[in-house]
Every structure is written in C-alpha cells, then in structure tokens.
Amino acid sequence: MENIIFILILCGVVGGALALIVIGVRDTHKTDPLADRLAEFAERGETASLEQIELSQPLSERIVLPLARSFGEFVSKLTPQHVLQNTARKLELAGNPKGMEPAVFWATKFFLSLGVSGFILFIFSIGDIRWSLVVKILMIIVFIALGFYIPEMLLTSKIQRRQKEVLKSMPDALDLLTICVEAGLGFDGAMAKVYDKWQNELGRSFGRAGREIQLGKLRRDALRDMADRIDLPEMTSFVAAVVQSEQLGVSMARVLRIQADQMRIKRRQRAEEEAHKAPIKMLIPMALLIFPSICFVLMTPAFLRMMSSSLNGILFGG
C-alpha cells in the first residue's frame, strides 16, 4: 500500500514538472485563446455566453495553465527579488526562449529536482540496493542538486549558443548594413533589411531595435539596449562606434565599412585559433580510443604466436 501511495505521489510530481516545462516553453506571442474562441463564434454567427466560450477551451487552458501560473507566483514570492532579476536577465540573454517567465523557470527547477529525487527514491524502494542509509541520503541530495541545476545549465548553454550565433553572423550583417547605407538607405532602413534578409538571432535583434525606434525610442538608446541583450564585446564596440559617429557627424557608411572589416579579421582570427586548438582536442580521443584499438590489433597476433612458441614456458612457466 505504501508503495502504491509513493508511486502516485511520484507520478503527481513528475506530471507537475512536465506540465510546468510545457507551459514554460509555450509561445506566449500567440493570441489569447479566449479571444480566438470569441472570434470563432462571431464568424459562425452564433451567440454564446462567456461561460460557454470558456468551457469550449481545452482543459489545459482552463485548469492546468492557471494552476501552474499560480504555483509560479507562489514560488516567486518565496524567491528573493534579486534572484528573479538575475534570472530575468539570463532569460533575456538567452533570447527570451518562448516567453518563459522567471517565476515559471524557478517552479520548473523546483519540480524537476523533486521529480528526480522521487525517481531515485522509487528505485531504492523497488530495488535490492544494499547501501547504507547515509549513502542513500547523499545520493538523493546529489540528484536533488542535479535536478535543480539542470535548467540552469541548459539556460547557460542557450546563452552561449545564441552569442556564438550572433558573433558568427555579425560580419555578413555589417556588410549588408554597409552596402545599404552606401546605396543611400538610412540606418534604420538598413537594419530592417537585415531583419528581412536573415531570420536569425542577430536579425531579430536588429528588427526589435528598429521597432523600438519606430515607437519613439532614441536610436542610441535602442542600440545600447540591443547590445545589453546580446552582451558581447564586439556588439558593444559596434554600437559605441555607431552612436559616436551619429553624435560627431562622421560618415555612417565609413564607420560601418571599418567595423565590417574588423569583424571579418576577428572572424578569421577566431577560425585560426580554433584550428590551432584542434590537434590538442584530438589527443584525448586518440589516447583513449584510437591508440588502444591499434595496439590491440597489432599486438594480438604477436602475443598469440608467442604463446604457442617456446617463449611461453620461459616467460609464463607454461
């Protein structure tokens, strides 16, 4: 009976973790499902009350999503404000993946740690593992910490991948900016061309900065905010050069040309650096995998012949 109750609790915890993960990665840029239902009824020409429209929504939209968000708000009240701000900063650096909120992110970490530790307890309860109680407690603590920090590691990896993608696409984007500005297009229009040309992280960043400028934000503030959201020294240097050229009246096309040339040089230097690191990185798989296999293939025939010769009795007493 106790095992059944434990399994039910474990299923509930794991189900809650999966629900929070699914809700956390939902695309919040989509339209409101209630508004979609209302528009659907209006197109049909049917008259329906608000209660009927709400009941026509999926169960996840009516029950699971509000409960998960309520739990996320509860977790956010227990979490220090500076921790939530740091998490929001990291989510912004990661490109705000699927509009995940800091509260939902922390709730996901909490439920995932409980789910992993519950799974380990389940293994201990059904298996014949003859470990001491202290070792079992240490293992549970280790897996709780592991489940708690897995989302953090994934978020850090997402930030690094995004920055690497932006750094890789910067020279080509600056070349396109330079060509557009030299052809007579304004800098805002050139950013829009980059957004239309490439649907990558850098293109979306330029597109967001262009929309902020259209909404009334100063260009230098929009560009500085874009550099803060990417947090790369190369992007910060580029924005500083553009802002300085705007303030001093220097030719924008000339500044962009210089920046594009510097980005291409830096990209070539990074490629050469990675090429120089390749032999050192190859030593580990060669020493652990390739060399032992070669030694085994080459030495086995000689060893078998030696075992069948007179040296067998001399060396091994056979």
C-alpha positions as CSV (number, residue, x, y, z in Angstrom):
1,M,0.0,0.0,0.0
2,E,2.8,2.4,0.9
3,N,4.5,1.7,-2.5
4,I,1.3,2.5,-4.3
5,I,0.9,5.8,-2.5
6,F,4.5,6.6,-3.2
7,I,4.1,5.8,-6.9
8,L,1.0,8.1,-7.0
9,I,2.9,10.9,-5.4
10,L,5.8,10.4,-7.7
11,C,3.5,10.4,-10.8
12,G,2.0,13.7,-9.5
13,V,5.3,15.3,-9.0
14,V,6.7,14.2,-12.4
15,G,3.4,15.3,-14.0
16,G,3.6,18.7,-12.4
17,A,7.2,19.1,-13.6
18,L,6.3,18.1,-17.2
19,A,3.3,20.5,-17.1
20,L,5.5,23.4,-15.9
21,I,8.1,22.6,-18.6
22,V,5.4,22.5,-21.3
23,I,3.9,25.7,-20.1
24,G,7.3,27.3,-19.7
25,V,8.1,26.7,-23.4
26,R,4.7,27.8,-24.7
27,D,4.8,30.5,-27.2
28,T,3.3,33.5,-25.3
29,H,3.3,35.6,-28.5
30,K,0.3,33.7,-29.7
31,T,-3.1,35.3,-29.5
32,D,-5.4,34.8,-26.5
33,P,-7.2,31.5,-26.8
34,L,-10.4,33.1,-25.3
35,A,-10.3,35.8,-27.9
36,D,-9.8,33.2,-30.6
37,R,-12.9,31.3,-29.4
38,L,-14.9,34.5,-29.3
39,A,-13.8,35.4,-32.9
40,E,-14.7,31.8,-34.0
41,F,-18.3,32.1,-32.5
42,A,-18.6,35.6,-34.1
43,E,-17.7,34.2,-37.6
44,R,-20.2,31.4,-37.2
45,G,-22.9,34.0,-36.3
46,E,-23.7,32.2,-33.1
47,T,-24.5,33.8,-29.8
48,A,-22.8,32.3,-26.8
49,S,-22.3,33.4,-23.3
50,L,-18.9,33.9,-21.7
51,E,-19.3,30.7,-19.7
52,Q,-19.9,28.7,-22.9
53,I,-16.8,30.2,-24.5
54,E,-14.6,29.4,-21.5
55,L,-15.9,25.8,-21.4
56,S,-15.1,25.4,-25.1
57,Q,-11.4,25.9,-24.4
58,P,-9.1,22.9,-23.8
59,L,-8.6,21.5,-20.3
60,S,-5.0,22.7,-20.3
61,E,-6.1,26.3,-20.9
62,R,-8.8,26.2,-18.3
63,I,-7.2,24.3,-15.4
64,V,-3.6,23.3,-15.9
65,L,-2.3,26.7,-17.1
66,P,-3.9,28.7,-14.3
67,L,-2.7,26.3,-11.6
68,A,0.8,26.3,-12.9
69,R,0.9,30.1,-13.1
70,S,-0.5,30.3,-9.6
71,F,2.3,28.0,-8.4
72,G,4.8,30.1,-10.2
73,E,3.6,33.2,-8.5
74,F,3.8,31.4,-5.1
75,V,7.4,30.4,-5.9
76,S,8.2,34.0,-7.0
77,K,7.0,35.3,-3.6
78,L,9.4,32.9,-1.8
79,T,12.3,33.7,-4.1
80,P,14.4,36.9,-3.4
81,Q,13.8,39.7,-5.8
82,H,17.5,40.0,-6.9
83,V,17.5,36.3,-7.8
84,L,14.4,36.8,-10.0
85,Q,16.1,39.8,-11.6
86,N,19.2,37.8,-12.4
87,T,17.0,35.0,-13.8
88,A,15.1,37.6,-16.0
89,R,18.5,38.9,-17.2
90,K,19.7,35.4,-18.1
91,L,16.4,34.7,-19.9
92,E,16.8,38.0,-21.8
93,L,20.4,37.0,-22.8
94,A,19.1,33.6,-24.0
95,G,16.7,35.4,-26.3
96,N,13.7,35.1,-24.0
97,P,13.0,31.5,-25.2
98,K,9.3,31.0,-25.8
99,G,8.5,33.9,-23.4
100,M,9.4,31.9,-20.3
101,E,8.9,33.9,-17.1
102,P,11.4,33.8,-14.2
103,A,8.7,32.5,-11.8
104,V,7.9,29.6,-14.1
105,F,11.6,28.9,-14.6
106,W,12.1,28.6,-10.8
107,A,9.0,26.5,-10.4
108,T,10.3,24.2,-13.2
109,K,13.7,23.9,-11.3
110,F,11.8,23.0,-8.1
111,F,9.5,20.4,-9.6
112,L,12.4,18.9,-11.6
113,S,14.5,18.4,-8.5
114,L,11.6,16.8,-6.7
115,G,10.9,14.6,-9.7
116,V,14.5,13.4,-10.0
117,S,14.8,12.7,-6.2
118,G,11.4,11.0,-6.2
119,F,12.6,8.7,-9.1
120,I,15.7,7.8,-7.1
121,L,13.6,7.0,-4.0
122,F,11.4,4.8,-6.2
123,I,14.5,2.9,-7.4
124,F,15.6,2.5,-3.8
125,S,12.2,1.2,-2.8
126,I,11.7,-1.4,-5.5
127,G,15.4,-2.5,-5.9
128,D,17.6,-4.5,-3.7
129,I,20.3,-1.9,-3.3
130,R,22.3,-2.7,-0.2
131,W,23.7,0.7,0.6
132,S,23.8,2.3,4.0
133,L,21.3,5.0,4.9
134,V,23.9,7.7,4.8
135,V,24.9,6.8,1.2
136,K,21.3,6.8,0.1
137,I,20.7,10.2,1.6
138,L,23.8,11.6,0.0
139,M,22.7,10.1,-3.4
140,I,19.3,11.7,-3.0
141,I,20.9,15.1,-2.1
142,V,23.2,14.9,-5.2
143,F,20.3,14.1,-7.5
144,I,18.2,16.9,-6.0
145,A,21.0,19.4,-6.7
146,L,21.4,17.9,-10.2
147,G,17.7,18.3,-11.0
148,F,17.7,21.8,-9.6
149,Y,20.7,22.9,-11.7
150,I,19.9,21.1,-15.0
151,P,17.6,24.0,-16.1
152,E,20.3,26.5,-15.2
153,M,22.9,24.6,-17.2
154,L,20.5,24.4,-20.2
155,L,19.9,28.2,-19.9
156,T,23.6,28.9,-19.8
157,S,24.1,26.7,-22.8
158,K,21.4,28.5,-24.7
159,I,23.0,31.9,-23.9
160,Q,26.4,30.6,-25.2
161,R,24.8,29.2,-28.4
162,R,23.0,32.5,-29.0
163,Q,26.1,34.6,-28.5
164,K,28.1,32.3,-30.8
165,E,25.4,32.5,-33.5
166,V,25.4,36.3,-33.2
167,L,29.2,36.5,-33.3
168,K,29.3,34.3,-36.4
169,S,26.7,36.3,-38.3
170,M,28.0,39.8,-37.4
171,P,30.4,40.2,-40.4
172,D,27.8,39.4,-43.0
173,A,25.2,41.5,-41.3
174,L,27.6,44.5,-41.2
175,D,28.5,44.0,-44.8
176,L,24.8,44.2,-45.7
177,L,24.4,47.3,-43.5
178,T,27.3,48.9,-45.2
179,I,26.0,48.2,-48.7
180,C,22.5,49.5,-47.8
181,V,23.9,52.7,-46.3
182,E,26.3,53.3,-49.2
183,A,23.4,52.8,-51.6
184,G,21.6,55.7,-49.9
185,L,19.4,53.9,-47.5
186,G,19.1,55.2,-43.9
187,F,20.5,53.3,-41.0
188,D,17.0,52.3,-39.7
189,G,16.1,51.0,-43.1
190,A,19.3,49.1,-43.3
191,M,18.5,47.4,-40.0
192,A,15.1,46.5,-41.4
193,K,16.8,45.0,-44.5
194,V,19.0,42.8,-42.2
195,Y,15.9,41.6,-40.4
196,D,14.2,40.8,-43.7
197,K,17.2,39.0,-45.0
198,W,18.2,36.8,-42.1
199,Q,15.8,35.3,-39.6
200,N,18.5,34.5,-37.1
201,E,19.2,35.9,-33.6
202,L,21.1,39.0,-34.9
203,G,18.4,39.7,-37.5
204,R,15.7,39.5,-34.8
205,S,17.8,41.8,-32.6
206,F,18.1,44.4,-35.3
207,G,14.4,44.1,-36.1
208,R,13.4,44.6,-32.4
209,A,15.7,47.7,-32.2
210,G,14.1,49.1,-35.4
211,R,10.6,48.6,-33.9
212,E,11.7,50.4,-30.7
213,I,13.0,53.3,-32.8
214,Q,9.7,53.5,-34.7
215,L,7.8,53.6,-31.4
216,G,9.7,56.7,-30.3
217,K,12.8,55.4,-28.5
218,L,16.1,57.2,-29.4
219,R,18.3,55.3,-31.7
220,R,21.3,55.3,-29.4
221,D,19.2,54.0,-26.5
222,A,17.6,51.3,-28.7
223,L,21.1,50.2,-30.0
224,R,22.5,50.2,-26.4
225,D,19.6,48.1,-25.2
226,M,20.2,45.7,-28.1
227,A,23.9,45.4,-27.1
228,D,22.9,44.7,-23.5
229,R,20.5,42.0,-24.6
230,I,23.3,40.3,-26.5
231,D,26.2,41.1,-24.1
232,L,29.1,40.6,-26.5
233,P,32.2,42.9,-26.5
234,E,32.1,43.0,-30.4
235,M,28.4,44.2,-30.4
236,T,29.1,46.7,-27.6
237,S,32.1,48.1,-29.6
238,F,30.0,48.3,-32.8
239,V,27.1,50.1,-31.1
240,A,29.6,52.6,-29.4
241,A,31.1,53.4,-32.9
242,V,27.7,53.9,-34.5
243,V,26.5,56.2,-31.6
244,Q,29.7,58.1,-31.7
245,S,29.5,58.6,-35.4
246,E,25.9,59.9,-35.1
247,Q,26.9,62.3,-32.3
248,L,30.0,63.6,-34.1
249,G,28.6,63.7,-37.6
250,V,31.1,61.2,-39.1
251,S,30.0,59.4,-42.2
252,M,28.0,56.3,-41.2
253,A,29.0,54.4,-44.3
254,R,32.7,54.8,-43.5
255,V,32.2,53.7,-39.9
256,L,30.2,50.7,-41.0
257,R,32.9,49.8,-43.5
258,I,35.6,49.9,-40.9
259,Q,33.5,47.9,-38.4
260,A,32.8,45.3,-41.1
261,D,36.5,44.9,-42.0
262,Q,37.4,44.5,-38.3
263,M,34.7,41.9,-37.8
264,R,36.0,39.8,-40.8
265,I,39.5,40.0,-39.4
266,K,38.3,38.9,-36.0
267,R,36.3,36.0,-37.5
268,R,39.4,34.8,-39.4
269,Q,41.5,35.0,-36.2
270,R,38.9,33.0,-34.3
271,A,38.9,30.4,-37.0
272,E,42.7,30.2,-36.9
273,E,42.6,29.9,-33.1
274,E,40.1,27.0,-33.3
275,A,42.2,25.3,-35.9
276,H,45.3,25.5,-33.6
277,K,43.2,24.0,-30.8
278,A,42.1,21.1,-32.9
279,P,45.2,18.9,-32.5
280,I,45.2,19.3,-28.7
281,K,41.5,18.4,-28.6
282,M,42.2,15.3,-30.8
283,L,44.7,13.9,-28.3
284,I,42.0,12.8,-25.8
285,P,40.0,10.6,-28.2
286,M,43.2,9.3,-29.8
287,A,44.8,8.4,-26.5
288,L,41.7,6.8,-25.0
289,L,40.1,5.2,-28.1
290,I,42.3,5.0,-31.2
291,F,45.7,4.1,-29.8
292,P,44.4,1.2,-27.6
293,S,42.5,-0.2,-30.6
294,I,45.6,0.0,-32.8
295,C,47.7,-1.6,-30.1
296,F,45.2,-4.4,-29.6
297,V,45.0,-5.1,-33.4
298,L,48.8,-5.1,-33.9
299,M,49.9,-6.9,-30.7
300,T,47.3,-9.7,-30.6
301,P,48.8,-11.8,-33.4
302,A,52.3,-11.4,-31.9
303,F,51.0,-12.3,-28.5
304,L,49.2,-15.5,-29.8
305,R,52.3,-16.6,-31.7
306,M,54.4,-16.0,-28.6
307,M,52.0,-18.1,-26.5
308,S,52.4,-21.0,-29.0
309,S,56.2,-20.8,-29.1
310,S,58.9,-21.9,-26.7
311,L,58.9,-18.5,-25.1
312,N,55.6,-19.4,-23.4
313,G,57.4,-21.7,-21.0
314,I,60.2,-19.3,-20.3
315,L,58.1,-16.3,-19.7
316,F,54.9,-17.8,-18.2
317,G,56.1,-21.1,-17.0
318,G,53.7,-23.0,-19.3
